[in-house]
């Protein structure tokens, strides 16, 4: 199973008037908030943008590290998680866009659109693509924190 949550570190800012949030796995993801709940809300948005940027620029997506004591796990948004999972699975399996397109009997443009975080892709289509690279989507519902 590919974990789709990233650990975040919250530290009080130097003025003591808020919290700074960073993601050890994604150095470009940095945000803040006045309270812990606000900082975590901002962290969720920041995480989506950092991952989307890496997808768009075809950069590596780091596998999330294990959270350390005092860190918070920030989940990848539901709209983005299957695209991140597909991107990671393709990289891990060494499957190119063109190779996946051949497996799915579609054009490479369709695969590019499927991986584009700004474009909507039907869940069934993402599930089909994940299965083509040996993965499947598993949905779980957990208690709210």
Number of C-alpha atoms within 10 A of each C-alpha: 8 11 13 18 20 23 20 25 20 21 17 16 14 9 7 9 11 18 23 21 25 21 25 16 15 18 9 14 19 18 20 22 20 14 14 17 11 14 20 23 15 16 27 20 16 20 25 20 15 17 23 20 14 17 18 13 9 11 10 12 18 12 13 17 13 12 15 11 7 11 16 18 19 19 16 19 15 9 15 19 19 23 23 23 22 23 21 17 19 21 14 10 10 11 15 14 18 16 16 20 19 12 12 17 9 12 14 17 12 16 19 15 13 21 25 18 22 12 11 12 18 9 13 10 12 20 17 15 24 21 15 17 19 11 17 17 17 7 5 5 5 5 4 4 3
